[in-house]
């Protein structure tokens, strides 16, 4: 059981790092624009596409947002 707790803890830490990197990329893109050399692609545009596609799905999109929120919610 200790190994499973270690794996879950590692997954949570990796998720936190990923969210921090996404936030940093958003701030950098706002400051330097979408053509900054150190940002791969259009981060803000991709996030907007994801949310618009979830919003266009109606109840299924709302359920998906709820699941994503519950995964990233801090205890």
Order of alpha helices (4+ residues) and beta strands (2+ residues): alpha-alpha-alpha
